[in-house]
């Protein structure tokens, strides 16, 4: 079985902080979401693209962790015991 899953990332970045919202959409319409945030140290010069990248990386990491938890939960139902997948 082949499927195409899509990930979209919406990023909002200012001079001092940024947020990212990543959404994985499965072919069946089911979604998993992840969130990330970045804040600039007041002693650092503003580089919005760095905040954008960091917030996005954190959102994708959160998305991956949530997908792993969902997979563990699904396996636990099939196995009738708690399954915990390693990172």
NORLIN-V32065 format. One record per residue. N is the residue number from 1. RES is the residue in one letter. SS is DSSP state (~ for helix, > for strand, _ for the rest). OMEGA is omega in degrees with one decimal (999 if undefined). D_CENTER is the distance of its C-alpha to the mean C-alpha in whole Angstrom. Layout:
n=N res=RES ss=SS omega=OMEGA d_center=D_CENTER
n=N res=RES ss=SS omega=OMEGA d_center=D_CENTER
This chain:
n=1 res=X ss=_ omega=176.0 d_center=25
n=2 res=X ss=_ omega=175.8 d_center=23
n=3 res=X ss=_ omega=173.2 d_center=20
n=4 res=X ss=_ omega=175.0 d_center=18
n=5 res=X ss=_ omega=-177.0 d_center=14
n=6 res=X ss=> omega=175.4 d_center=13
n=7 res=X ss=> omega=173.1 d_center=9
n=8 res=X ss=> omega=178.8 d_center=10
n=9 res=X ss=> omega=174.4 d_center=9
n=10 res=X ss=> omega=-175.9 d_center=11
n=11 res=X ss=> omega=174.3 d_center=12
n=12 res=X ss=> omega=-175.8 d_center=15
n=13 res=X ss=> omega=172.2 d_center=17
n=14 res=X ss=_ omega=178.8 d_center=20
n=15 res=X ss=_ omega=-172.7 d_center=22
n=16 res=X ss=_ omega=-179.2 d_center=21
n=17 res=X ss=> omega=178.3 d_center=18
n=18 res=X ss=> omega=176.3 d_center=14
n=19 res=X ss=> omega=177.4 d_center=11
n=20 res=X ss=> omega=178.5 d_center=9
n=21 res=X ss=> omega=-179.5 d_center=7
n=22 res=X ss=> omega=179.7 d_center=5
n=23 res=X ss=> omega=172.7 d_center=7
n=24 res=X ss=> omega=178.4 d_center=8
n=25 res=X ss=> omega=178.5 d_center=12
n=26 res=X ss=_ omega=-178.3 d_center=14
n=27 res=X ss=_ omega=-179.5 d_center=18
n=28 res=X ss=_ omega=178.3 d_center=19
n=29 res=X ss=_ omega=177.4 d_center=17
n=30 res=X ss=_ omega=-179.6 d_center=15
n=31 res=X ss=> omega=170.7 d_center=11
n=32 res=X ss=> omega=-175.4 d_center=8
n=33 res=X ss=> omega=175.1 d_center=6
n=34 res=X ss=> omega=-176.5 d_center=3
n=35 res=X ss=> omega=177.3 d_center=5
n=36 res=X ss=> omega=-179.4 d_center=7
n=37 res=X ss=> omega=174.5 d_center=11
n=38 res=X ss=> omega=176.5 d_center=14
n=39 res=X ss=> omega=-179.1 d_center=17
n=40 res=X ss=_ omega=171.5 d_center=20
n=41 res=X ss=_ omega=-177.4 d_center=23
n=42 res=X ss=_ omega=179.1 d_center=26
n=43 res=X ss=_ omega=-178.2 d_center=28
n=44 res=X ss=_ omega=174.8 d_center=26
n=45 res=X ss=_ omega=178.7 d_center=27
n=46 res=X ss=_ omega=173.4 d_center=24
n=47 res=X ss=_ omega=-174.7 d_center=22
n=48 res=X ss=~ omega=-178.7 d_center=20
n=49 res=X ss=~ omega=177.1 d_center=18
n=50 res=X ss=~ omega=177.1 d_center=17
n=51 res=X ss=~ omega=178.5 d_center=15
n=52 res=X ss=~ omega=-179.9 d_center=14
n=53 res=X ss=~ omega=-178.0 d_center=13
n=54 res=X ss=~ omega=178.2 d_center=12
n=55 res=X ss=~ omega=178.8 d_center=10
n=56 res=X ss=~ omega=178.7 d_center=8
n=57 res=X ss=~ omega=179.8 d_center=8
n=58 res=X ss=~ omega=177.7 d_center=6
n=59 res=X ss=~ omega=179.0 d_center=4
n=60 res=X ss=~ omega=175.5 d_center=3
n=61 res=X ss=~ omega=178.0 d_center=5
n=62 res=X ss=~ omega=177.4 d_center=4
n=63 res=X ss=~ omega=179.6 d_center=3
n=64 res=X ss=~ omega=178.8 d_center=6
n=65 res=X ss=~ omega=179.5 d_center=7
n=66 res=X ss=~ omega=177.9 d_center=8
n=67 res=X ss=~ omega=175.7 d_center=9
n=68 res=X ss=~ omega=177.9 d_center=11
n=69 res=X ss=~ omega=178.9 d_center=12
n=70 res=X ss=~ omega=178.5 d_center=13
n=71 res=X ss=~ omega=176.9 d_center=15
n=72 res=X ss=~ omega=179.2 d_center=17
n=73 res=X ss=~ omega=178.7 d_center=18
n=74 res=X ss=~ omega=178.8 d_center=19
n=75 res=X ss=~ omega=179.0 d_center=21
n=76 res=X ss=~ omega=178.3 d_center=22
n=77 res=X ss=~ omega=-179.0 d_center=24
n=78 res=X ss=~ omega=-175.1 d_center=26
n=79 res=X ss=~ omega=-178.5 d_center=27
n=80 res=X ss=_ omega=173.6 d_center=28
n=81 res=X ss=_ omega=-177.6 d_center=27
n=82 res=X ss=_ omega=177.3 d_center=24
n=83 res=X ss=_ omega=176.8 d_center=22
n=84 res=X ss=_ omega=180.0 d_center=19
n=85 res=X ss=_ omega=178.2 d_center=17
n=86 res=X ss=_ omega=177.8 d_center=17
n=87 res=X ss=_ omega=999 d_center=14
